């Protein structure tokens, strides 16, 4: 077992000893000047001043960092849809010409369009497309990425998507966390949403559990997706089967976040339409609010009320929502930097939303900070001052990544 000392770094931002919920000031960040990290067997053994670590671990191998660099924990993208085929460039053209997301969906575009392309793709093709997107994410510093199904919406195609995610996870450096989003929208072959939800509960979810393809279940609760009774039926079944719960909530209307609280979901994602009372309730709960500024950018809609959410005590993560329709950019750091500037997030709040708070949304306690025992997911930016990372609004990318 090789022990390696990596450094010295101009600065190490550890993201340690910070609260999971609420606002953060920049002076709460632990920043180690001229620091180093000792890693062994994929985990962190120690973090500290480089010269001290040289003395403490004299027999370790060294990876010398010759240029000034700032080290952070690898970013966690807690909400994506990057397993898909095709694109929705036509949808985007219609949207910037004035058509709404809902109008496009009703006219044959939207999620249903991607369902057709994804169903027609082979398992090998879909896996290759997913791996390419993982490559892009890794280059941007994402070392853990949640990936949803939801573009299959049949037994065979949902299982196909989840197998692709599983295969990609086995072969790629990024850690992929799969989520079954069988309740994404009603496929065309079903007459009613209720009919499809019954099918998903009785045919899809048991097979996902039996084949051990995912431990997580998601549902899109909204006026254009599934209503509260349909969501309750689906979530009750998911709970009985032992799935962890997350919810697409409050994107276009104030629907879903209260269900997320009631069902003890790990996270409520989107929240652009959350009311003040929704935010107050979320702040009192253990549900992580996963905000998706990329969807607001792609749809030309207002952002979620991130500043208010933090000030009221919520745990907030920021995720890319990378998907072919509403959030095709996929650049998490750019989205977080621009959103953070708009919502007046401190540097500490934005970094927390990309690291340990995002890991909390996925119920992962072994990453998101540079601390003893954590996974050695490390990203280094070519700068001397950690403030430059958000200052350049995503154009400054990590040039060294350990995963």
Number of C-alpha atoms within 10 A of each C-alpha: 5 10 18 19 25 21 27 25 27 22 25 28 20 20 22 16 11 16 14 19 19 17 20 20 11 12 10 13 19 16 20 19 18 18 23 28 26 25 23 17 12 15 20 22 20 20 21 19 19 21 13 12 20 18 9 11 14 10 12 17 15 14 14 12 15 9 13 17 25 28 30 26 30 30 31 32 33 30 29 22 24 25 27 25 22 15 15 17 12 12 22 23 11 15 18 12 9 10 13 15 19 13 14 17 15 12 8 12 19 22 21 20 19 22 23 15 15 24 21 15 17 15 18 12 15 23 23 15 18 23 22 13 15 25 14 13 20 23 16 24 30 29 27 27 28 21 26 30 30 28 28 26 26 20 16 12 23 26 23 23 30 28 22 26 27 19 17 23 19 12 10 14 15 23 19 22 21 24 26 28 27 30 27 23 23 21 19 12 8 12 10 11 17 17 12 22 23 15 17 22 20 13 13 21 24 15 17 21 17 10 11 12 20 23 17 21 26 28 24 25 27 19 15 15 16 23 16 14 10 19 23 14 14 23 25 13 18 21 13 8 15 13 20 21 23 30 27 25 28 25 23 18 16 18 24 28 31 20 19 24 22 11 18 16 22 22 32 28 31 28 27 23 19 24 16 13 10 19 23 16 17 25 22 12 17 19 26 29 30 31 28 29 29 28 27 20 18 16 17 13 12 12 20 23 17 26 19 16 23 20 13 19 18 26 27 32 31 33 31 28 31 24 23 24 24 22 22 21 18 24 21 25 28 23 23 27 22 20 24 22 16 12 15 13 23 18 22 20 22 23 28 28 30 25 25 28 32 32 25 25 30 24 13 12 14 18 26 32 28 28 22 16 16 19 23 28 27 24 25 23 22 20 19 17 15 20 13 15 23 21 14 14 18 19 13 17 18 24 13 15 21 15 19
